[in-house]
Amino acid sequence: MRGLEGKAIILTGGASGIGRDAAIRLAEEGAKVGIFDLNEAGAQEVVDSIGADRAAAYRVDISDREQVAAAMAAFESHFGPTQGLANVAGWDSARLFMDTDPAVWDKVIRINLYGPLVMHHVVVRGMAERGFGRVVNISSDAGRVGSSGESVYAACKGGIIAFTKTLARELARNGVTLNILCPGPTDTPLFSDFTKDMPGGDRLAEGLAKAIPLRRLGRPDDYAGMIAFLLSDDAAFITGQTISISGGLTMA
Ligand SMILES: NC(=O)c1ccc[n+]([C@@H]2O[C@H](COP(=O)([O-])OP(=O)(O)OC[C@H]3O[C@@H](n4cnc5c(N)ncnc54)[C@H](O)[C@@H]3O)[C@@H](O)[C@H]2O)c1
C-alpha cells in the first residue's frame, strides 16, 4: 500500500481484537503506531511484538480529554506530527432496550460516541492545521441496519457514521479524509462477553455463522487490510464513505 511508510498513526483499542491486528498490520506497512488503550499491559504486549522503533503504548481512556491530549503530545514528541487516526476502541453489553439501565447507557455512550468525539477534537485539529490527515472510524453494522440487544450501542455507532460524514465535508478543504468501516459479528473478546450476556448466547455464534453468506464469523485480521488501505495514499480520493465487512451478512 502506498504512503504508509514512516507515517505517524494513532490507533485506539489496539490492545485486543480488531485493533490489535490493525496495529500490527500498520506497522508491517511501515507506519509508526501509537496505541491508545485502557489496557496498558495488552497494548504493551502488542508493542513488544512490533518493536519499540515502530510502536508505543499509552494508557488512555479515550473519553478523558486530558489523557488523550497528554498521550498525543508524548506520541508526537517521539514519532512526529500525527498523520493518521484509527478509532477502534469500543464496548457493549447485551440487553433488550426495555431492560437496560440508564447508568449503562452512560458507559456505552462515553466509550462509543463521546470518546471518538474527544479523539477527533484533540487529534484532528493538528491534521487540519497542517493540511493532511487520514481517519478511519470503526462503527458497526448495528449502526446501519440495527441489532437486537444493542440499541444504545447501535445509536452511538449510527451517530459515528453521521459524525464522520459531516466532518469529512467540513475538513475536505484541509486535506483530511475520514471514512467508516462497519464490521459484522467478529470473534473477539468483545463478542464473547456480549454473547455470554444474551439468552441463548452460546448458540448465537453458530446461528450467525449459518446466516452469514460466507459461512463464518469475522476474524480480527479480516479488517486490518481495509484499515490500512483507508489510511494509505491509495485512498486519497475517498472520503465520507461507509464500508461494511461482514461476509455478506449485510449488503447495506
Ligand atoms: N467484535 C464484533 O463483533 C464487532 C462488530 C462490529 C463492530 N465492532 C467494533 O470493533 C471495534 C473493536 O472491537 P473488538 O471486537 O476488537 O473489541 P475488543 O474488546 O477485543 O477490543 C476493544 C479494545 O478497546 C479498548 N477500550 C475499551 N474502552 C476504552 C476506552 N474508554 N479507552 C481506551 N480504550 C478502550 C479495550 O481495552 C480493548 O483493548 C469496536 O469499536 C467495536 O464496537 C466489533
PDBQT file of the ligand as one rigid body, heavy atoms in Angstrom, charges set to zero:
ROOT
HETATM    1  N1  LIG A 301     -16.485  -7.930  17.670  1.00  0.00    +0.000 N 
HETATM    2  C1  LIG A 301     -17.550  -7.622  16.952  1.00  0.00    +0.000 C 
HETATM    3  O1  LIG A 301     -18.437  -8.479  16.693  1.00  0.00    +0.000 OA
HETATM    4  C2  LIG A 301     -17.728  -6.210  16.420  1.00  0.00    +0.000 A 
HETATM    5  C3  LIG A 301     -18.740  -5.996  15.469  1.00  0.00    +0.000 A 
HETATM    6  C4  LIG A 301     -18.928  -4.721  14.974  1.00  0.00    +0.000 A 
HETATM    7  C5  LIG A 301     -18.122  -3.681  15.417  1.00  0.00    +0.000 A 
HETATM    8  N2  LIG A 301     -17.155  -3.911  16.337  1.00  0.00    +0.000 N 
HETATM    9  C6  LIG A 301     -16.341  -2.769  16.766  1.00  0.00    +0.000 C 
HETATM   10  O2  LIG A 301     -14.972  -3.033  16.505  1.00  0.00    +0.000 OA
HETATM   11  C7  LIG A 301     -14.168  -2.326  17.445  1.00  0.00    +0.000 C 
HETATM   12  C8  LIG A 301     -13.172  -3.282  18.097  1.00  0.00    +0.000 C 
HETATM   13  O3  LIG A 301     -13.898  -4.267  18.822  1.00  0.00    +0.000 OA
HETATM   14  P1  LIG A 301     -13.297  -5.678  19.228  1.00  0.00    +0.000 P 
HETATM   15  O4  LIG A 301     -14.352  -6.665  18.974  1.00  0.00    +0.000 OA
HETATM   16  O5  LIG A 301     -11.950  -5.854  18.628  1.00  0.00    +0.000 OA
HETATM   17  O6  LIG A 301     -13.236  -5.490  20.817  1.00  0.00    +0.000 OA
HETATM   18  P2  LIG A 301     -12.154  -5.868  21.922  1.00  0.00    +0.000 P 
HETATM   19  O7  LIG A 301     -12.895  -5.867  23.218  1.00  0.00    +0.000 OA
HETATM   20  O8  LIG A 301     -11.382  -7.071  21.532  1.00  0.00    +0.000 OA
HETATM   21  O9  LIG A 301     -11.173  -4.606  21.889  1.00  0.00    +0.000 OA
HETATM   22  C9  LIG A 301     -11.629  -3.332  22.273  1.00  0.00    +0.000 C 
HETATM   23  C10 LIG A 301     -10.447  -2.561  22.852  1.00  0.00    +0.000 C 
HETATM   24  O10 LIG A 301     -10.923  -1.231  23.200  1.00  0.00    +0.000 OA
HETATM   25  C11 LIG A 301     -10.335  -0.883  24.440  1.00  0.00    +0.000 C 
HETATM   26  N3  LIG A 301     -11.157   0.135  25.116  1.00  0.00    +0.000 N 
HETATM   27  C12 LIG A 301     -12.431  -0.001  25.575  1.00  0.00    +0.000 A 
HETATM   28  N4  LIG A 301     -12.828   1.142  26.162  1.00  0.00    +0.000 NA
HETATM   29  C13 LIG A 301     -11.794   2.018  26.062  1.00  0.00    +0.000 A 
HETATM   30  C14 LIG A 301     -11.606   3.362  26.489  1.00  0.00    +0.000 A 
HETATM   31  N5  LIG A 301     -12.559   4.055  27.140  1.00  0.00    +0.000 N 
HETATM   32  N6  LIG A 301     -10.425   3.962  26.212  1.00  0.00    +0.000 NA
HETATM   33  C15 LIG A 301      -9.442   3.287  25.563  1.00  0.00    +0.000 A 
HETATM   34  N7  LIG A 301      -9.569   2.006  25.156  1.00  0.00    +0.000 NA
HETATM   35  C16 LIG A 301     -10.729   1.386  25.397  1.00  0.00    +0.000 A 
HETATM   36  C17 LIG A 301     -10.295  -2.207  25.227  1.00  0.00    +0.000 C 
HETATM   37  O11 LIG A 301      -9.377  -2.141  26.311  1.00  0.00    +0.000 OA
HETATM   38  C18 LIG A 301      -9.891  -3.176  24.143  1.00  0.00    +0.000 C 
HETATM   39  O12 LIG A 301      -8.479  -3.308  24.047  1.00  0.00    +0.000 OA
HETATM   40  C19 LIG A 301     -15.141  -1.681  18.437  1.00  0.00    +0.000 C 
HETATM   41  O13 LIG A 301     -15.358  -0.320  18.077  1.00  0.00    +0.000 OA
HETATM   42  C20 LIG A 301     -16.415  -2.475  18.250  1.00  0.00    +0.000 C 
HETATM   43  O14 LIG A 301     -17.549  -1.728  18.602  1.00  0.00    +0.000 OA
HETATM   44  C21 LIG A 301     -16.929  -5.159  16.846  1.00  0.00    +0.000 A 
ENDROOT
TORSDOF 0
